[in-house]
Amino acid sequence: MTDAPAGALPSPCVRLCTLNGDGLCLGCLRTIDEIAAWPSADDAARRAILARCAERRLTRTDDES
């Protein structure tokens, strides 16, 4: 995760920046649109992105890459 200003949620980036066939980053499970939106997103939008990533992590199978 990268540093963020006080009060801001840090990026979920783990420096494994490769998109799979579904357009999801293999490291953080964000879409390219979510990655691009992150720097200007407020905390509510960031929480929504993190929630979608968490859901993807739960429904992901080991053979998805």
Secondary structure as GFF3:
##gff-version 3
##sequence-region A 1 65
A	DSSP	alpha_helix	32	37	.	.	.	ID=ss1
A	DSSP	three_ten_helix	38	40	.	.	.	ID=ss2
A	DSSP	alpha_helix	43	59	.	.	.	ID=ss3
###
